[in-house]
Amino acid sequence: METGLHQLKIVSIRTETDHAKTFVLEPVDDWKPFYKPGQFLTLVFFTKFGEKRRSYSMSSSPALDEPLSITVKKVDNGEFSRWLLYEAKEGMILHTSGISGFFTLPEDLEETDQLFFLAAGSGITPCYSIIKTLLATTNKQVVLIYSNHHENDTIFFNELQELQYTHQSTFQLHFVQSQHGRRLSKWLLNILLKEYLRTEKTNTLFYLCGPFEYMQMIQISLLIEGIENDKIRKEIFTPLPPLNIPHPSDTTPHTVFIHLNGHHYKLTVQYPKTILATAKEKNISIPYSCEAGICGTCAATCLKGKVWMLYNGVLMDKEIEEGRVLTCQGFPIGGDVELTF
């Protein structure tokens, strides 16, 4: 087995809808998984065409001492989501490269009065973990606007209603179901904001998870309404192909020094090969998953030099200011670079 991978046994499987299941997992080795609500687990699959990686959000809450669980919805033509739903059995062993993700709560919630979640389809999974945690550990006001086609394909439909009943003073829940002729449009979103937004806009955090176009519409609408961009957090499952591919200003080779798990490596990286791609060629086990700049698994901190990123769909401005970079989209420019994981 590849260095750095861990084994997880499928302890139980729970059917959520006709096309979604929750998998309760348990480490087989000595690995003790630590995660924050909203993060995801990267599973590694070994095929005849080589290693493939897929990320699945945790639906469990560590604050509630729930067993590690992921919830998976079938993706059309999705090789591994279909395998998990239709072939995986209790007792089977899965392999993981670990836990990652930036779709999490800020360390300090003192100045946040309300958290506003907008989810569609399987986008509920990381939101569900965060919402359960908030309701169990804080008195913050929580709103969830959840979009689906109909009730039967609404993941956690009963559980969310139970949470609403139990936390009537702090949790507001609104289902948007297209079978009833309703879709979350800019017009409807503005109505829902007026109905549920109870605090100053500067004291509210927004969490978005769903199809790209869905989140793009919401983000533009929120910005127009005066919501600051750093108050909006997104979890992107599937990237869109870029309309144009920019080039770094410097395409000459530079040395990249990497500090990883107590080991030190030296690479020569030159565009068009990214830092991650070059490391993989040298069999250096940098953590990664999507290789598209949307999950953050490959993120490192730049200690010296400058890294230019082709695309960034996950890091916030503050994180970039602190030196965080995506190695799957990163190229050293202007000189040598030093990174730590």
C-alpha positions in Angstrom: 0.0 0.0 0.0 1.2 3.5 -0.8 3.0 5.3 2.0 0.8 7.7 3.9 -2.5 5.9 3.2 -4.8 4.5 5.9 -7.3 1.8 5.9 -11.0 2.2 6.9 -13.5 -0.6 7.4 -17.1 0.0 6.4 -18.9 -0.7 9.6 -22.5 0.0 8.5 -24.4 1.4 5.5 -27.5 3.5 5.8 -29.8 4.3 2.8 -30.7 8.0 2.8 -32.6 8.2 -0.6 -32.8 6.0 -3.7 -29.5 7.6 -4.8 -27.7 8.4 -1.6 -26.2 6.3 1.3 -24.2 7.0 4.4 -21.2 4.9 5.2 -20.0 4.6 8.8 -16.2 4.0 8.8 -13.7 2.8 11.4 -9.9 2.9 11.1 -8.2 -0.5 10.8 -4.7 0.7 11.7 -3.6 3.0 14.5 -4.7 6.1 12.6 -6.9 8.4 14.7 -8.8 10.6 12.3 -9.2 14.2 13.5 -11.5 16.4 11.5 -13.5 19.6 11.6 -17.2 19.9 10.7 -17.4 20.6 6.9 -14.2 18.7 5.9 -14.0 15.8 3.5 -12.3 12.4 3.3 -10.2 11.5 0.3 -10.6 7.9 -0.8 -8.0 6.2 -3.0 -9.1 3.6 -5.5 -6.7 1.3 -7.3 -7.7 0.5 -10.9 -6.0 -1.1 -13.9 -5.5 2.4 -15.2 -3.7 3.5 -12.0 -4.6 5.2 -8.8 -7.8 7.4 -8.6 -8.8 9.7 -5.8 -12.3 11.0 -4.9 -13.3 13.2 -2.0 -16.5 12.7 0.1 -17.7 15.1 2.7 -18.2 13.9 6.3 -21.8 14.0 7.4 -20.9 13.2 11.0 -20.1 15.7 13.7 -17.0 15.2 15.9 -18.5 17.5 18.6 -21.4 15.0 19.0 -18.9 12.0 19.2 -20.5 10.5 16.2 -18.6 7.7 14.3 -16.8 8.9 11.2 -19.3 8.9 8.4 -19.5 10.0 4.8 -22.6 10.5 2.7 -22.4 9.7 -1.0 -24.9 10.5 -3.8 -24.7 8.8 -7.1 -23.1 10.9 -9.8 -24.2 10.3 -13.4 -21.3 8.4 -15.0 -19.5 8.5 -11.7 -17.4 5.4 -11.5 -16.7 5.4 -7.8 -19.9 6.9 -6.4 -21.9 4.2 -8.2 -19.5 1.5 -6.9 -20.0 2.7 -3.3 -23.8 2.8 -3.7 -24.3 -0.5 -5.5 -21.3 -2.7 -4.8 -19.7 -1.7 -1.4 -20.7 -4.0 1.5 -20.2 -3.8 5.3 -16.8 -5.2 6.3 -15.1 -4.0 3.1 -11.8 -2.0 3.4 -11.4 1.4 1.9 -8.1 3.4 1.5 -7.8 7.0 2.4 -5.0 9.6 2.0 -6.6 11.6 4.9 -8.9 14.5 5.7 -8.8 18.0 4.2 -11.0 21.0 3.5 -11.5 24.7 4.2 -15.3 24.7 4.3 -15.3 25.0 8.1 -16.3 27.3 10.9 -13.9 30.1 11.8 -11.9 29.7 14.9 -13.6 32.7 16.5 -17.4 33.0 16.2 -17.7 35.7 18.8 -18.6 38.4 16.3 -20.9 36.1 14.2 -24.6 36.3 15.2 -26.1 34.2 12.3 -24.9 31.5 10.0 -26.8 31.2 6.7 -26.5 27.9 4.8 -27.6 27.5 1.1 -27.4 23.9 -0.1 -28.6 22.0 -3.1 -28.7 18.2 -3.5 -25.7 16.4 -2.0 -24.3 19.9 -1.1 -26.2 19.3 2.2 -23.6 16.9 3.4 -20.9 19.2 4.8 -23.5 21.7 5.8 -25.3 19.1 7.9 -22.1 18.3 9.8 -21.6 22.0 10.6 -25.2 22.7 11.4 -25.4 19.8 13.9 -22.3 21.1 15.5 -23.5 24.7 15.8 -26.9 23.7 17.3 -25.2 21.4 19.8 -22.4 23.7 21.0 -23.6 27.3 20.5 -26.7 29.5 20.6 -26.0 31.1 17.2 -28.9 31.7 14.9 -28.8 29.1 12.0 -30.7 29.3 8.7 -30.8 26.5 6.1 -32.3 27.0 2.6 -32.2 23.5 1.0 -33.0 22.9 -2.7 -34.0 19.6 -4.2 -36.3 18.2 -6.9 -38.8 16.6 -4.5 -39.0 15.3 -0.9 -38.0 11.8 -1.8 -34.5 12.9 -3.0 -33.9 15.2 -0.1 -31.0 13.8 1.9 -31.5 14.1 5.7 -35.1 15.3 5.2 -36.5 13.8 8.5 -33.3 14.5 10.5 -33.4 18.2 9.5 -37.0 18.5 10.5 -36.2 16.9 13.9 -33.4 19.4 14.4 -35.8 22.2 13.6 -38.3 20.9 16.1 -35.6 20.4 18.8 -34.0 23.8 18.2 -37.0 26.0 17.4 -35.4 29.1 18.8 -32.2 28.9 16.9 -32.8 26.9 13.7 -34.9 28.0 10.7 -35.3 25.5 7.9 -36.8 26.2 4.4 -37.1 23.5 1.7 -37.2 24.6 -2.0 -38.5 21.8 -4.1 -38.8 22.2 -7.9 -41.6 19.6 -8.2 -43.8 22.4 -6.6 -42.7 24.8 -9.3 -40.1 26.5 -7.1 -36.4 27.0 -7.9 -33.9 29.2 -6.1 -33.7 32.1 -8.4 -32.3 35.6 -7.7 -35.9 36.8 -7.1 -36.7 34.0 -4.6 -33.3 34.4 -2.9 -34.0 38.1 -2.2 -37.4 37.2 -0.7 -35.8 34.6 1.6 -33.0 36.9 2.6 -35.6 39.5 3.7 -37.5 36.8 5.6 -34.6 35.1 7.4 -31.8 37.5 7.6 -32.2 38.8 11.2 -28.9 40.4 12.0 -26.5 43.0 10.5 -25.1 41.7 7.2 -21.6 42.2 8.6 -22.4 39.7 11.4 -23.7 36.9 9.2 -21.6 34.2 7.6 -22.9 32.5 4.4 -22.1 28.9 3.5 -22.8 27.7 -0.1 -22.6 24.2 -1.4 -24.2 22.8 -4.6 -23.8 22.9 -8.4 -21.4 25.6 -9.8 -24.1 27.7 -11.5 -26.3 27.5 -8.3 -23.5 28.9 -6.2 -22.5 31.5 -8.7 -26.0 32.9 -8.8 -26.1 33.1 -5.0 -22.7 34.7 -4.7 -23.5 37.4 -7.3 -26.8 38.1 -5.6 -25.2 38.3 -2.1 -22.6 40.7 -3.4 -25.2 42.9 -5.0 -27.1 42.9 -1.6 -24.0 44.3 0.0 -22.6 41.1 1.6 -18.8 41.2 1.7 -17.0 38.5 -0.2 -15.0 37.3 2.9 -18.4 36.5 4.5 -19.2 33.9 1.8 -17.7 30.4 2.0 -18.1 27.9 -0.8 -17.5 24.2 -1.2 -17.1 23.2 -4.9 -17.5 19.6 -5.9 -17.0 19.8 -9.7 -14.9 22.4 -11.5 -15.9 24.0 -14.8 -13.2 24.0 -17.5 -11.5 27.4 -17.6 -12.6 29.7 -20.4 -9.0 30.7 -21.0 -5.7 29.4 -19.6 -3.4 32.1 -18.3 0.4 31.7 -18.2 2.7 32.8 -15.4 5.0 35.7 -16.0 8.0 33.5 -15.3 8.3 30.1 -17.0 11.9 29.4 -16.2 12.9 26.5 -13.9 13.3 27.2 -10.1 14.1 25.1 -7.1 11.3 24.2 -4.7 12.3 23.1 -1.2 9.6 21.0 0.5 9.2 20.1 4.2 6.7 17.3 4.6 6.1 15.0 7.6 9.7 15.6 9.0 11.3 14.9 5.5 12.9 17.5 3.3 12.9 17.4 -0.5 14.4 19.5 -3.3 12.7 19.7 -6.7 13.3 21.6 -9.9 9.9 22.9 -11.2 9.2 24.5 -14.5 5.9 25.5 -16.2 3.8 23.7 -17.5 4.4 21.1 -14.8 3.0 22.1 -11.4 4.7 21.6 -8.1 2.4 18.7 -7.4 2.9 17.1 -10.8 6.7 17.3 -10.4 6.6 15.9 -6.9 4.5 12.9 -8.1 7.0 12.2 -10.8 9.7 12.0 -8.0 7.4 9.7 -5.9 7.0 12.4 -3.2 3.7 11.8 -1.4 2.3 15.3 -1.3 -1.4 15.1 -0.2 -3.8 15.8 -3.1 -7.2 14.9 -4.4 -9.0 16.9 -7.1 -5.9 18.3 -8.9 -8.2 21.1 -10.1 -7.8 23.7 -7.5 -11.1 23.3 -5.8 -10.6 21.0 -2.7 -7.5 22.4 -1.0 -6.1 19.0 -0.1 -2.7 19.9 -1.6 -2.4 23.3 0.2 1.0 24.2 1.6 2.4 27.3 3.3 5.0 29.3 1.3 7.8 30.2 3.7 10.0 31.8 1.0 9.6 33.0 -2.5 6.5 33.4 -4.6 4.1 30.8 -6.0 1.8 31.7 -8.9 -1.5 29.8 -9.0 -3.2 29.0 -12.3 -6.6 28.6 -10.5 -7.8 29.0 -7.0 -11.3 27.9 -6.1 -10.9 27.4 -2.3 -8.4 29.7 -0.6 -9.8 32.9 0.9 -7.9 36.2 0.6 -6.8 36.0 4.2 -5.3 32.5 3.7 -3.4 33.6 0.6 -2.1 36.6 2.6 -0.8 34.1 5.2 1.1 32.3 2.5 -1.2 29.4 1.7 -0.9 28.1 -1.9 -2.3 25.2 -3.9 0.5 23.0 -5.2 -1.7 21.3 -7.8 -2.1 24.8 -9.5 1.2 26.3 -8.3 4.4 27.3 -10.1 7.4 29.1 -8.6 8.1 32.5 -10.1 10.8 35.0 -9.6 13.2 32.6 -7.8 13.4 29.6 -5.6 10.5 28.7 -3.2 10.3 27.0 0.2 7.1 25.2 1.2 5.9 23.4 4.3 2.9 21.0 4.7 
